[in-house]
Structure formats: C-alpha cells, structure tokens
Amino acid sequence: MGQKIGSEKISREDGYLYYVGKDGFVWAAPMKHNTKGKKKKVGKEKVQKESGWMYYVGKDGSVYKAKLKNA
C-alpha cells in the first residue's frame, strides 16, 4: 500500500507503539498495558515529511508513506 522511504531498520519491542513524530524521527511510546515503559526516540534517520502523506513503521521495521485520500 505504501512506498518504502529511508534505509534504516527499526527493531520493534512488544508493548510499544511506533510512529514518525513531528520532528521526522521514529519514536516508541508505551501502550497502556506497558506501565513501566517510557517514550523514547528509536531512529537515527530523519524523515522529510510532506503534507498529504501518512507516515508509519511497517512490520519489517522500515518507514513507509501512504497518500491520504482527502488531503
């Protein structure tokens, strides 16, 4: 569905939600059931974000972008 961008692979841990923040870096935020976890920056590669695109971390650990329908 999306286009792969960047070359960095993110190793994922259970109990964390992964997203691309406003600053362009990948962040991991603890899920509700992970009470001991803390929010942390996990990626070193900065993504140049564009308007009208959604950015996410895929199952393989790569960052992808997908075009928003109504943007």
C-alpha positions in Angstrom: 0.0 0.0 0.0 2.7 2.5 0.9 6.1 3.5 -0.5 9.2 2.5 1.4 11.3 5.5 2.3 14.7 5.6 4.1 17.1 2.7 4.6 17.0 2.3 8.4 15.5 -0.8 10.0 13.8 -0.3 13.4 13.9 -3.2 15.8 10.5 -3.4 17.4 9.7 -4.4 21.1 6.5 -5.7 22.4 4.3 -3.2 24.4 5.3 -0.1 22.3 3.6 1.9 19.6 5.9 3.1 16.8 5.3 6.4 14.9 7.1 9.1 13.0 6.9 12.3 15.1 6.6 15.9 14.0 10.4 16.2 14.1 10.8 13.5 11.5 12.3 10.8 13.8 10.8 7.5 14.7 9.5 7.3 18.3 8.3 4.5 20.5 5.6 5.2 23.0 4.5 2.6 25.6 1.0 1.1 25.2 -1.5 1.2 28.1 -0.6 -2.3 29.4 3.1 -1.4 29.4 3.2 0.6 32.7 7.0 0.6 33.1 7.9 1.8 29.6 8.9 5.3 28.7 8.6 7.3 25.5 11.9 7.2 23.5 13.4 8.1 20.2 14.5 4.9 18.4 15.5 6.1 14.9 18.6 8.0 13.9 17.4 8.7 10.3 15.3 11.9 9.9 12.3 11.6 7.5 11.4 14.7 5.5 7.6 14.8 5.9 5.3 16.2 3.2 1.7 17.4 3.5 -0.9 15.0 2.4 1.0 11.8 3.3 0.7 9.4 6.3 4.0 8.0 7.7 4.2 4.7 9.6 6.6 1.9 10.6 5.9 -1.3 8.8 6.2 -4.9 10.2 9.7 -5.2 8.7 10.9 -2.1 10.6 11.1 0.2 7.6 9.4 3.6 7.4 6.6 3.9 4.8 4.5 6.7 3.4 0.9 6.4 2.0 -1.1 9.1 0.2 -4.1 10.4 2.2 -7.4 10.2 0.2 -8.9 13.6 1.3 -5.8 15.6 1.5 
